[in-house]
Amino acid sequence: MSTRTSTAEVEIEVDKRHVLRRIGYKDDCEPSPRIATLITEYAQLAQQLIKPSYSYVIRNVDMVRKRDVFIGDLVMFRSHVIARLLEQCQQVGAFLVTIGDELEKKTTSLADDGLILESYALDVIGSSAVEKIAELVETEIRKMVSAQGFCISRRFSPGYCDWSIRQQKELFRMIDGGSVGVRLTTGYLMMPQKSISGIVGVGPSCVDIETYNPCRTCNKRNCLGRR
């Protein structure tokens, strides 16, 4: 079993065009100087507010039975999608990343002051930042297992496909959320909100593992999470 917990010092490069799209600008529409300046200023502010932390653990997949995946004595994932992935894998990597709660506090403060656009722009930047941290952790896991001749799958998180959000509690049995300052609410949501949890499958069958995509056989054509 491999475990890693870290407080990351990461310079997050903000995709300003992505932020503009999220606040309503189409790709062929240039923002006014005021909006362009606002995005630049809040991207710089975000660098001061985000406090990236992450933890991950890699453990053996003990058994897959129909839709149930058993990992050690305490953890059981229940999902047809996850079971189909992990029956091809020898191990599973579970991860938890966050940027802390300072940015959330600032977005709330801005909204309370009536600065709705500024609040929303900073919120979008925060979402992009935590996604970037998740990508960095994914890359770190990939490099670690590649030394064993293994590869990893794409990321999956509770709440997507048929994997219930309630399964967050199983992930938190594998990872100590307190080590990175993340807790679960009674509704299985993470606090701070700018946090991501999930898994990757790990194994030698690279073609099957790397290309596994349940969206290709899913009938939910209008799903926002479709990949």
C-alpha positions in Angstrom: 0.0 0.0 0.0 1.3 3.5 -0.9 0.1 6.6 0.8 1.0 10.3 0.2 -0.3 13.4 1.9 1.1 16.9 1.0 0.4 20.6 1.2 1.2 21.6 -2.3 2.8 24.9 -3.3 1.4 25.2 -6.8 1.1 28.1 -9.1 -2.3 27.8 -10.7 -2.5 29.0 -14.3 -6.0 30.4 -14.7 -7.7 29.8 -18.1 -9.2 33.2 -18.5 -11.2 32.2 -21.6 -12.8 29.4 -19.6 -13.7 31.9 -16.9 -15.2 34.3 -19.5 -17.3 31.4 -21.0 -18.6 30.6 -17.5 -19.7 34.2 -16.9 -21.5 34.4 -20.3 -19.0 35.4 -23.0 -18.9 33.3 -26.1 -15.6 32.4 -27.7 -15.9 35.0 -30.4 -16.9 37.8 -28.0 -14.1 39.9 -26.5 -14.7 41.2 -23.0 -14.7 44.9 -22.1 -11.5 46.3 -20.6 -13.3 46.4 -17.2 -14.2 42.7 -17.3 -10.7 41.7 -18.6 -9.1 43.6 -15.8 -11.5 42.1 -13.3 -10.6 38.5 -14.3 -6.9 39.3 -14.2 -7.2 40.9 -10.7 -9.2 38.0 -9.3 -6.9 35.4 -10.8 -4.1 37.1 -8.9 -6.2 37.3 -5.7 -7.0 33.6 -6.0 -3.3 32.7 -5.8 -3.2 34.3 -2.4 -6.4 32.5 -1.2 -5.9 28.9 -2.3 -4.2 26.5 0.0 -3.8 23.3 -1.9 -3.6 20.0 0.0 -4.0 16.5 -1.2 -3.8 12.9 0.0 -3.9 9.6 -1.9 -3.6 5.9 -1.2 -3.1 3.0 -3.5 -4.5 -0.4 -2.3 -5.1 -3.8 -3.7 -8.4 -4.7 -5.2 -9.3 -7.9 -3.2 -12.5 -9.0 -5.0 -15.1 -7.9 -7.5 -18.5 -9.6 -7.3 -21.2 -8.3 -9.7 -21.5 -4.6 -8.7 -19.5 -4.9 -5.4 -15.8 -4.2 -5.1 -14.0 -5.2 -1.9 -10.9 -3.4 -0.8 -9.5 -4.7 2.5 -11.8 -5.5 5.4 -13.7 -2.2 5.7 -14.2 -0.7 2.2 -16.8 -1.8 -0.3 -17.7 0.2 -3.5 -21.1 -0.6 -5.0 -21.5 0.4 -8.6 -21.7 -1.5 -11.9 -19.6 1.1 -13.6 -16.8 1.0 -10.9 -17.0 -2.8 -10.7 -16.5 -3.2 -14.5 -13.5 -1.0 -14.3 -11.8 -2.5 -11.2 -12.3 -6.1 -12.3 -9.7 -5.3 -14.9 -7.3 -3.8 -12.3 -5.0 -5.1 -9.6 -5.1 -1.9 -7.5 -7.1 1.2 -6.9 -5.9 4.7 -6.2 -8.2 6.8 -4.0 -7.5 10.5 -3.7 -8.7 13.7 -2.0 -7.7 17.2 -3.0 -8.8 20.6 -1.7 -7.8 24.3 -2.0 -9.0 25.1 1.5 -11.8 27.4 2.5 -10.3 30.9 2.2 -11.5 31.4 -1.4 -15.0 30.3 -0.4 -15.1 32.8 2.4 -14.1 35.5 0.0 -16.7 34.6 -2.5 -19.4 34.7 0.2 -18.1 38.1 1.4 -18.2 39.5 -2.1 -21.8 38.3 -2.6 -22.9 39.7 0.7 -21.5 43.1 -0.4 -23.6 42.9 -3.6 -20.6 42.1 -5.8 -22.2 39.2 -7.6 -20.1 39.1 -10.7 -16.9 39.4 -8.8 -18.1 36.6 -6.4 -19.0 34.3 -9.3 -15.8 35.0 -11.2 -13.7 34.1 -8.2 -15.8 31.0 -7.6 -15.2 29.8 -11.2 -11.5 30.4 -10.7 -11.6 28.3 -7.5 -13.3 25.5 -9.3 -10.6 25.5 -12.0 -7.9 25.6 -9.4 -9.1 22.5 -7.5 -9.5 20.7 -10.8 -5.9 21.5 -11.6 -4.7 20.1 -8.3 -6.7 16.9 -9.1 -4.9 16.6 -12.4 -1.5 17.1 -10.7 -2.3 14.3 -8.3 -3.5 12.1 -11.1 -0.2 12.7 -12.9 1.8 11.9 -9.7 -0.1 8.5 -9.3 0.5 7.7 -13.0 4.3 8.3 -12.7 4.4 6.2 -9.5 2.7 3.1 -10.9 4.4 3.4 -14.3 7.6 2.3 -12.6 5.8 -1.1 -12.0 4.7 -1.3 -15.6 1.1 -0.3 -14.7 -1.1 2.4 -16.0 -4.2 4.2 -14.6 -7.8 4.9 -15.7 -9.6 8.2 -16.0 -10.9 9.6 -12.7 -14.3 8.6 -11.2 -16.0 10.3 -8.3 -19.0 9.4 -6.2 -22.2 11.0 -7.6 -21.3 10.2 -11.2 -22.8 7.4 -13.3 -24.4 4.9 -11.0 -21.9 5.5 -8.2 -24.0 6.9 -5.3 -22.8 10.1 -3.5 -23.3 8.1 -0.3 -20.2 6.1 -1.3 -18.2 9.1 -0.2 -18.1 7.5 3.2 -16.3 4.5 1.7 -13.6 6.7 0.2 -13.2 8.5 3.5 -12.5 5.1 5.1 -9.5 4.8 2.8 -8.3 8.4 3.1 -8.2 10.5 6.3 -10.0 13.7 5.3 -8.8 15.4 8.4 -5.2 15.1 7.2 -6.0 17.7 4.5 -8.8 19.6 6.3 -11.8 18.1 4.5 -14.9 16.6 6.2 -18.1 15.1 5.1 -21.5 16.5 5.9 -24.5 14.3 6.8 -25.5 14.7 3.2 -22.1 13.3 2.0 -21.0 16.6 0.6 -17.4 17.8 1.3 -16.4 20.8 3.2 -14.6 22.9 2.0 -16.7 22.8 -1.1 -13.7 23.3 -3.4 -12.6 19.7 -2.9 -12.5 16.7 -5.2 -12.5 13.0 -4.2 -12.3 10.0 -6.4 -10.5 6.9 -7.6 -8.4 5.7 -10.5 -8.0 2.0 -11.5 -4.5 0.7 -11.6 -3.2 -2.3 -13.5 -1.2 -3.7 -16.4 -4.0 -4.1 -19.0 -3.3 -0.6 -20.3 -5.5 -0.6 -23.4 -8.6 -1.7 -21.4 -7.9 0.5 -18.4 -7.0 3.7 -20.1 -9.8 3.6 -22.6 -12.6 2.5 -20.2 -15.4 5.0 -20.7 -18.9 4.0 -19.5 -20.4 7.0 -21.3 -20.1 5.1 -24.6 -22.7 2.6 -23.5 -24.9 4.9 -21.5 -28.3 6.0 -22.9 -28.3 9.4 -21.0 -27.4 11.5 -24.0 -28.1 14.8 -22.3 -26.0 14.1 -19.2 -23.8 17.1 -18.2 -21.0 14.8 -17.1 -20.9 12.9 -20.4 -17.3 12.3 -21.6 
